[in-house]
Each structure stands twice: as C-alpha cells, then as structure tokens.
Amino acid sequence: MQNVTKLVILFALVFSFGCKKEDPELTPPVITFVDANISSSTSSAIVKFDFLDKDGDLGLYQEENTGEQEHNVFVDYYEKINGVWTLKSPIITYNITLNEYDTLGLNLRFPFLENEAQRALQGDVVVDLLFNFNADTFRYDIYIKDRAFQKSNVITTSDLIVN
C-alpha cells in the first residue's frame, strides 16, 4: 500500500510540474487619442496618443522591415471636401522637377520596446504627420499592431483646420 501511495504522489508531482502552462489569452493593444495640432515650425501635424498593451509585445526590431513587419503604426489621412470626409491616403503629389507623381504613405514604425518580463506596456506616442497644404480641413485615423499582429482599436483625431 505504501508503494501505491508513493506512486500516486510521484504521478501527481510529475503531472503538476510536467504540464505546460497555457499562454494567457492574447489581447490587442488599446490606444487613446490625446491631442492633434498643426505645427508652424515643422509644417506638419503633431498627433499625440496613449497606448496600453497588456501582452507587452510592442515594436519592431530595426532589421524587421519587410512584409507585415514593415510598419506597425497605420495612418489614414482624410480631407473634408464639400462637407464629406474623403480618404486621401496615400497622399499623391506631383513632382515638378521629375515631371511625375509621388506617392507618400503615412504608415510608421513603432520601435521595439525591451520587455523581458512581458509585463503590460503603456506610454505616450507623439508623431509628426504630413498633410496636403491645399486642404482646409483634415484628420487622421490611426491604429497600431503588436508583435502578434493584433490590431488595436482605431482612433480618429480632432479636425485640423489650415489657416
């Protein structure tokens, strides 16, 4: 009977330590719009937002720059035309010097954030974004993706009016 008891205890120990813990449920990052304004010194729009990533897996390494890892901050640019918001990104301009059209994408790269403990990450982001100087009212929609390619919520900036 003692051998059976020892065997049961041994199996219980092996079972409890041998089982791999399941990964916690992945959760997408969350971003919150803070502020947006037009900078006269840089001729760009300054957009501020907060982020929270409970998984703690934000950012791309410098060498990760192709395919799905080319960008992880995604920006859509809208102009208000006759009272209707119209998607205008990527921005297409005419280059007089080269006598051709240029396409300007606004997506960006969020740098890798070291987080060996894989704790929740949160912070502030400030980005400089270009806009069409011929527009009189514009805005941006922004979302981010973490390293597991989970998409955050989409934030919309306040309306920006060119004076």
Secondary structure, DSSP 8 states (H G I E B T S, - for coil): -HHHHHHHHHHHHHHHHHS----------EEEEEEEEEETTTTEEEEEEEEEETT----B-TT--SGGGS-SEEEEEEEEETTEEEE--SEEEEETTTTEEEEE---B--B----TT---EEEEEEEEE---TT-SEEEEEEEEB-TT--B---EE---EE--
